[in-house]
Amino acid sequence: MEMVIGQQALISIFSHIFFTGVSFYALRAVMFDKWIRKHNVLQAQILYIFLSIALGTSVSTFFLNISSWSRQLPYLF
């Protein structure tokens, strides 16, 4: 049982990191220059990182939930 919990934790960590990286890559297509005021580059970079983390975590949680729920389906029958 403890090994399963450890495996799930490891999968969750890798999933969150992977999807955060993918969202960071995907957000590069958005033109933030139009919305950011001049001389606020640091704040824009921090916002960019936080948006990547939020989006990546949301997508990762979605996929982890779908995976968990699909493993629980056999208990329905």
Residue pairs with C-beta under 8 A, 6 or more apart in sequence:
11 64
12 60
12 64
15 60
15 63
15 64
16 56
16 57
16 60
18 56
18 60
19 55
19 56
19 57
19 59
19 60
19 63
20 52
20 53
20 55
20 56
20 57
20 60
21 56
22 56
22 59
23 51
23 52
23 53
23 55
23 56
23 59
24 48
24 49
24 52
24 56
26 55
27 48
27 51
27 52
27 55
32 44
32 47
32 48
36 43
36 44
